[in-house]
Amino acid sequence: MSRQVDYYFSFQSPWAYIGHQPFRDLVTGFDLKVNYKPVVLVDLFSETGGLPLLKRHPVRQRYRMVELQRWRDRRGLQFHLKPAHWPFNARLADGVVIAAIEAGLDPDPLLKRGFIAVWEDQLDLADAATVARLADESGLPGARLVERSASEAISAAYEQNRQDAITADVFGSPAYVLDGEVFWGQDRLDLLADALKSGRPPYTSDI
């Protein structure tokens, strides 16, 4: 039986974008089942003591920009550090991901396309026509999923993701949860790989 990883992410997060392909490589290499859980970053920050970017001390903001450049080079990516349509309200795009899962469809092609759309192509993922087109390009029924995204059922699932994140001790994006153990940040993917290779039991804070 395949092992499962809960994948908490936001299209708003450059770190989720930077880590997405390496994470997918682990998924393929270890035959993992992924539970995709888009979440609202602002809500997670407010509930777990974090701060939105513009409220952080300037020292932290400057260091973030340096780190983005380092990891952009490390991963061999080309993206805008300050894309034109960022930050944006990710509710629509996140809802389309949830709607795709609800319909039994694989959302990963849309994730790949969506991250590139935000960070490389500088498209607006708060725009319904744009998201529908990206979904179509990903092999998904864009118009139908965009319409479904606005439903109360999808809103309820979105809220459940937030509650699940808090329960799981997730406080940022991306976060990968394996057997209850949280690996926060794309720079923890090597540690996730180590855990998968070793088959060790999960580490906990109860020591």
C-alpha positions, 0 to 999 in steps of 0.5 A, spaced: 500 500 500 502 506 498 504 511 503 500 518 504 502 525 504 498 531 506 500 536 502 498 543 504 500 549 499 498 556 497 499 558 490 501 565 493 507 561 496 513 562 492 516 556 496 511 552 494 512 553 487 520 552 488 519 546 491 513 543 487 517 539 482 522 536 487 516 534 491 513 531 485 519 527 484 519 524 491 512 522 490 514 518 483 520 515 487 516 513 493 509 511 490 506 516 494 499 518 495 498 525 495 492 529 499 492 536 496 490 541 501 490 548 499 490 553 505 489 560 506 496 563 508 493 569 512 489 565 516 494 560 518 499 566 520 494 569 524 492 563 528 499 560 529 503 567 531 506 568 524 505 575 520 503 577 513 509 579 509 508 586 509 508 586 517 514 583 518 520 587 520 524 589 514 530 585 516 526 579 515 523 582 508 530 583 505 533 576 507 527 573 504 529 576 497 536 574 498 533 567 499 528 567 493 534 568 489 539 563 492 533 558 491 531 560 484 538 559 482 539 552 486 532 549 483 534 552 476 528 556 475 526 563 472 521 567 475 519 574 477 521 576 485 515 581 485 510 578 479 505 583 477 499 580 480 501 578 487 499 578 492 492 576 490 486 572 492 487 565 491 480 563 493 478 561 486 484 557 484 484 554 490 477 552 490 478 549 483 483 545 485 478 542 491 473 541 485 477 537 481 479 533 487 471 532 488 470 530 481 475 525 482 480 528 477 488 529 478 489 536 480 497 536 479 497 538 472 493 545 474 498 546 480 504 545 475 501 550 470 498 555 476 505 556 479 508 558 473 502 562 471 503 566 477 511 566 478 513 566 471 507 568 466 505 574 471 498 572 470 492 573 475 489 567 478 484 571 481 481 572 474 475 567 473 477 566 465 484 566 466 483 560 471 478 556 467 483 557 461 489 554 465 485 548 467 483 547 460 490 547 458 491 542 464 486 537 461 481 539 466 474 542 465 475 549 466 469 552 466 465 547 470 470 547 475 470 555 476 463 554 477 463 549 482 469 553 485 464 558 488 459 553 491 458 552 499 460 545 498 467 547 496 467 553 501 466 548 506 472 543 504 476 549 504 475 551 511 476 544 513 483 544 510 484 550 514 482 546 520 486 540 518 492 544 518 491 547 525 490 540 527 496 537 524 500 543 527 501 546 520 503 553 520 505 555 513 506 553 505 508 548 503 508 543 508 508 536 507 505 531 513 507 524 513 504 519 518 503 526 522 510 528 522 510 535 519 516 537 514 515 545 513 518 548 507 521 546 501 528 546 504 526 540 508 524 535 502 531 532 503 529 530 510 522 528 508 526 523 503 530 521 509 524 519 513 521 515 507 528 511 505 529 509 512 522 507 514 523 510 521 517 512 525 515 519 526 518 524 530 514 527 535 514 533 540 512 528 546 519 527 549 
